[in-house]
Amino acid sequence: MVVPPPIRPERVTQFLKPYVLRMHFTNKFVNAQVVHTPTATVASAASTQEKALRLSLEKTNESTRDVAAAAKIGKILGERLLQKNIPAVSVFMKRDQKYHGKVKAVIDSLREAGVKLL
């Protein structure tokens, strides 16, 4: 049985940004996803763990964890968002994340793909 996500009351959702970009970096992979906050569901996601992307990176001897891989993830995620008619997202960054390196690569490639950042 599938349990639907909780629906937040209207007074809370009027102050939330509808789509939020979340990024997660491990020692091996780069993950990025856009969450629709009122329904708490993932609208779109991209990762270097995906089989097709991982195989294409291995063929060209590129890493799945560096800044270039993060830029590719941002580009792929931007294309997927535009296909789903999501033109703008807001960025959620943890306290220890700075706008530098992989974070900057993901955000800049999202902008280049045509997604607006709030």
C-alpha positions in Angstrom: 0.0 0.0 0.0 1.4 3.4 -1.0 1.0 6.1 1.6 0.6 9.6 0.0 2.8 12.4 1.3 1.3 14.7 3.9 -0.5 17.8 2.5 0.7 20.9 4.3 -1.9 23.5 5.3 -2.4 26.5 3.1 -1.0 29.0 5.6 2.4 27.2 5.6 2.6 26.7 1.8 2.1 30.3 0.9 5.5 31.2 2.3 7.4 28.3 0.8 9.2 28.4 -2.6 7.5 25.8 -4.7 10.6 24.2 -6.2 13.9 23.8 -4.3 17.3 22.6 -5.7 19.1 20.3 -3.3 22.7 19.0 -3.9 24.6 16.2 -2.3 28.2 15.4 -2.9 29.9 12.2 -1.8 33.5 11.0 -2.3 32.4 9.1 -5.4 29.3 10.7 -6.8 27.4 14.0 -7.4 23.7 14.1 -6.9 21.2 17.0 -7.5 17.4 17.0 -7.2 14.6 19.5 -7.3 11.9 19.0 -4.7 8.3 20.3 -5.0 7.9 21.5 -1.4 4.1 21.7 -1.0 3.7 18.0 -1.9 7.2 16.9 -0.7 7.9 15.0 -3.9 10.9 14.9 -6.2 10.1 16.8 -9.4 13.4 15.9 -11.2 16.8 14.5 -10.3 20.2 13.8 -11.9 23.1 11.9 -10.6 26.5 10.5 -11.7 25.2 7.2 -10.4 22.9 6.8 -13.3 24.0 4.0 -15.5 24.1 5.8 -18.9 26.0 8.8 -17.5 28.4 6.7 -15.5 29.2 4.6 -18.5 29.8 7.6 -20.8 32.1 9.2 -18.2 34.1 5.9 -17.9 34.5 5.6 -21.6 36.1 9.1 -21.8 38.2 8.4 -18.6 36.5 11.2 -16.7 35.7 11.2 -13.0 32.2 10.9 -11.5 33.0 13.2 -8.6 34.9 16.3 -9.9 33.8 19.8 -11.0 33.3 18.7 -14.6 30.9 16.0 -13.6 29.0 18.5 -11.4 28.6 20.8 -14.4 27.3 17.9 -16.5 24.8 17.1 -13.8 23.6 20.7 -13.7 23.2 20.7 -17.5 21.2 17.4 -17.5 19.0 18.6 -14.6 18.3 21.9 -16.4 17.2 20.1 -19.5 14.9 17.8 -17.5 13.4 20.7 -15.7 12.6 22.6 -18.9 11.0 19.4 -20.3 8.7 19.3 -17.3 7.9 23.1 -17.7 9.6 24.1 -14.5 11.2 27.5 -15.4 12.5 28.6 -12.0 13.9 27.0 -8.8 15.3 28.3 -5.5 18.6 26.9 -4.2 18.9 25.2 -0.8 22.5 25.1 0.5 23.6 23.6 3.8 25.5 25.8 6.2 28.9 24.3 5.3 28.3 24.7 1.5 29.9 27.7 -0.1 29.3 29.0 -3.6 32.5 27.5 -4.9 33.7 24.4 -6.7 31.1 21.8 -7.4 28.2 23.9 -6.0 29.1 26.7 -8.3 29.4 24.3 -11.3 25.9 22.9 -10.7 24.3 26.3 -10.3 26.1 27.9 -13.2 25.2 25.1 -15.6 21.6 25.3 -14.5 21.6 28.9 -15.4 23.2 28.2 -18.8 20.5 25.6 -19.5 17.9 28.3 -19.1 16.5 27.7 -15.6 16.0 30.9 -13.5 17.2 30.9 -9.9 15.1 32.6 -7.2 
